[in-house]
Amino acid sequence: EMLFGATPFYHANHREQGRRIISEDVQFPEDYEQGHPAVCSLIRKLLEKDPALRLASFAEVKKTTFFRSYFPSTQGWQQLEARQVEAPFVPRLDGLFDTSLFVRVQDEEQDYGSDADSDFGY
């Protein structure tokens, strides 16, 4: 979702979306995956269906190719945890609840399909 702005298993019908989450593997555009294999691998490992194979600990996440490219040594992680790493971007805010950097979107009413009533016995 962070990469493409849509959930990886999206479908307008919630039952179909649930089925996709349970039974389908995450897919990436081929050209994106070829250009960014480390992030695609990380996401696949995070969304692994089998809990025994899924990334489950911070230690495992740190060992992925994606994060090793940013923190090749344990010293880098220690500096990050000690808050000694300078942030690449620090926004200027006018207060605790300043939302000026968020993009405003117009919410649209969504049609969730005609089978919604049957879920509730109507």
N, C-alpha and C positions, 0 to 999 in steps of 0.2 A: 504494500500500500504506500509506503514511503517513497518507493522508487517510481511508481507509475500512477499514483493517485486513485487507485481502485483496489479493492480487496482481491486477492489472487483467485478466489473461488466464487466470485460474484455471479449471481443470477437473480433476476427479478422475482422469481418464485422461491420463497424461503425454504421449502422442502427440497427443491433441487439444489439450492446453495448448500444446505446441510449435507445432502448426499455427496456433493463434490468435496466438501471439507473432509468427510470420512473416507472417501474411496479414491479420490484423484490426487495425483502428484502435482505440485506447483509447476507451472509452465512459464517460460520466459521467451520473449521474442529472440529468434536465433541470432540475429546480429548483435543484440544486447548481450546475450550470454557469451558469445565469442569475444566480445570486447571487455567483459567484466566477469570473468569466471569466478573470482574469489568471492564477490558479494553474492552471486547466484548460489554458490556452494554453501555459504553461510546460511542463507535463507532456507535452502533445502534441508539443511541439518536442523534448523530451528523448527521446521514444519514437518519433520519426520513423523510418520504415523505410528511407528513402533516406539513406545516409550523407552525401551531398552537401548535403542539406537539414537534417540534424540539427544541433542545437546542439553544437558541438564544442570551443569554447574558453571560457575564463573571461570573456574580453572580450565574447563573444556573450551569455553568460548574464547578465552585468551589465546589458546593454541591454534585457532583457525588461521588459515592463510590470510584471510581478510585482515584480522587484527594484528597478526605478526608483521604485516607490511607497515603498520603504524607504530607498533611497539615491538621491535625485534629482540629486545632484551627484557629481563625481569625488572631492570632498573627503570625503564620507561613506565611500566605499570606502577611501580612503587612511587615514582614521582607524580603520576596521575592521581593515585589514591591519597597522596599527601597534599594534593592541590598545589603542586609546584609547577604544573604545566600551564603555560599561558593559553587562554582560549583564543581561537583564531578569529572570533567575532564576538564582541560584547555590545549588545544593543543599548542605545540610550533610551531610557524610559522616563516618562513624566510622573511616575508613581507606581505603586504596587499593582494597580489594576489597569495599567496602560495597555490597551490592545491595538494601538495604532499600527503595529507592524503585521497584524493579521490581515489577510485578504478577506474582504467582505464578499459573501456570496448570497445570492437570492435563493432561499429555500423553495423548492418546488414540491407540490403534493405528489406523492408517488402512488402508482397503481400496483398493488401487491398481488394482483391476480384474482380470478373469480373463485378460487378454491378456499379463500380465507374464511368465509362463513362456514364451510363444511368442517373446518378445524374445531369449531365451537358448537357443532351440532345443529346448525341452522339450515 
